[in-house]
């Protein structure tokens, strides 16, 4: 069967692209190998879908070319997607830091996208694996589980390698290489960090303990929640910094991000000279963590026995506590995949390949990765919209 456009991948980017192309009167087929579209949308945000962020800027994205995302993000903004959400009368709220969630269920976002696809005349085939893709003089030919289909243009919206239990594969990268594209090496992003050896022994029994902290690595820092796990560290602060961390990179935590540790310790020394350090720290940190820090490094003398130099040393370490990570939990729990199709070989305006006319790459398969908080969905909406306007 012949179409104007075939989209491989029924995630956020693919659905948005299908909607926009269908609105232009294109005959569109979207093929998805899973049994339903929008699986990542459904599970995101604890089932309420963190669908965008109020404060989207290009600085919220990682890429070998940090300028690449600017065009698409400027032409389809968070306000454009919010307008669609409100047009479908989906109630939403800001949780924190500009993160927008559905009041009810992420199912409403998927339903909205499917309704938009239906209105635009898009055909969606689920449970439809693509076995082969070939270039033809007049476009592309695909061998799928439902037979042979053809189109003048092909959009690859297959996502990354994150969360393979939901069907994630490297198929999009294979297609990119098939057509001569470079793929920036991939790795897990927005992922918990693991500890090993004595570093794990130091903290493993703190599993479940949470506190606000600032994670710092390579000149980047993120202030949010920190969570100790039985394998290492998680929580939003760690997920954010994980995208910048590489094995061997120095990583540290500010355990008192909202106050001066030195001022606090100095005041406590004056007011509670007989109090032990571990008890003083337990007033501003979880008790078990305060005890562990004292066991590992500080000792726990009465405050009056700590000289000024020692107080300065303790305060400095509380604001810059070193962590030696051994790795990450990998794609199994990663929210996104860093790396992907090299943006140098794509048009930033249309997402079209500079090597193969009529071939487009959008969403997570491209080397553009957002911070935690709705930024990756906004890239999906924006890049899908960019391709859908022209494909």
Buried (B, 14 or more C-beta within 10 A) or exposed (E): EEBBBBBBBBBBBBBBBBBBBBBBEBBBBBBBBBEBBBBBBBEBBEEBBBBBBBBBEBEBBBBBBEEBBBBBBEEBBBEBBBEBBEEBEBEBEEBEBBBBBBEEBBBBBBBBBBEBBEEBBBBBBEEBBBEEBEBEEEBBBBBBEBEEBBBBBBBBBBBBBBBEEEBBBBBBBEBBEEBEBBBBEBBBBBBBBBBEEEBBEBBBEBEEBBBBBBBBBEEEBBBBBBBBBEBBBBBBBBBBBBBBBEEEEEBBBBBBBEEEBBEBBBEBBEEBEEBBBBBBBBEBBBEBBBBBBBEEEBBBEBBEEBEEEBBBBBBEBBBEBEBBBBBBBBBBBBBBBBBBBBBEBBBBEBBBBEEBEBBBBBBBBBBBBBBBBBBBBBBBBBBBBBBBBBB
